[in-house]
Amino acid sequence: MLTFQVVNTIFTIYRFVLIIYIIASWLPQVYESPVGKLLSRLSEPYLSIFRRFIPPIGFIDISPIVALFALHFIEVGIMTILDWVI
């Protein structure tokens, strides 16, 4: 059961990293700070996958929303596999 908690914690932390990065992108002073740059290095590799396929609608980029949904489905899939294996 500890494995489930560890995996859930990792996904929760990454979900918060993505959400904070998305909010920070609206605030230039946070986005350009060292924390913003760290969040960018952690978030952009994952978000860039979705940005390749989902173009912005006007000034609105909906790819992070899709990325968060996909992250949830990935977490559910991994938890299901762990449940099956363990």
C-alpha positions in Angstrom: 0.0 0.0 0.0 3.0 2.3 0.5 3.7 2.1 -3.2 0.2 3.5 -4.0 0.8 6.4 -1.6 4.2 7.2 -3.1 2.9 7.2 -6.7 -0.2 9.3 -5.7 2.1 11.8 -3.9 4.4 12.1 -7.0 1.5 12.7 -9.3 -0.1 15.2 -6.8 3.2 17.2 -6.6 3.6 17.2 -10.3 0.0 18.4 -10.8 0.7 21.3 -8.4 3.9 22.1 -10.3 1.9 22.3 -13.5 -0.9 24.4 -12.0 1.6 26.8 -10.3 3.5 27.1 -13.6 0.3 27.8 -15.6 -0.7 30.6 -13.1 2.9 32.0 -13.1 2.8 32.3 -16.8 0.2 35.0 -16.4 2.4 36.9 -14.0 5.7 38.0 -15.8 7.5 38.9 -12.5 7.0 35.3 -11.2 7.5 33.7 -14.6 10.9 35.2 -15.0 12.1 34.5 -11.5 14.4 31.6 -10.5 11.3 29.7 -9.2 9.5 30.3 -12.5 12.5 29.1 -14.5 12.6 25.9 -12.3 8.9 25.4 -12.8 9.5 25.9 -16.6 12.2 23.2 -16.7 9.9 20.8 -14.9 6.7 21.6 -16.8 7.7 22.4 -20.4 8.8 19.0 -21.5 5.4 17.5 -20.6 3.3 20.5 -21.8 5.2 20.8 -25.1 3.8 17.4 -26.2 0.3 18.8 -26.0 1.2 22.2 -27.5 2.4 20.4 -30.7 -1.1 19.1 -31.3 -3.4 21.6 -29.8 -3.0 25.2 -31.2 -4.0 28.2 -29.1 -7.5 29.5 -29.6 -6.9 33.2 -30.0 -4.9 34.2 -26.9 -6.1 31.2 -24.9 -3.9 28.1 -24.7 -6.1 25.1 -23.7 -3.3 22.5 -24.0 -2.5 22.7 -20.2 -6.1 21.7 -19.5 -5.8 18.7 -21.8 -2.3 17.9 -20.2 -3.8 17.9 -16.7 -6.6 15.5 -17.8 -4.0 13.3 -19.5 -1.9 13.3 -16.3 -5.0 12.1 -14.4 -5.6 9.3 -16.8 -1.9 8.3 -16.7 -2.1 8.2 -12.9 -5.2 6.1 -13.0 -3.6 3.7 -15.5 -0.4 3.3 -13.4 -2.5 2.8 -10.2 -4.5 0.1 -12.0 -1.4 -1.6 -13.2 0.1 -1.5 -9.7 -3.1 -2.9 -8.3 -2.9 -5.7 -10.8 0.8 -6.4 -10.2 0.9 -6.1 -6.4 
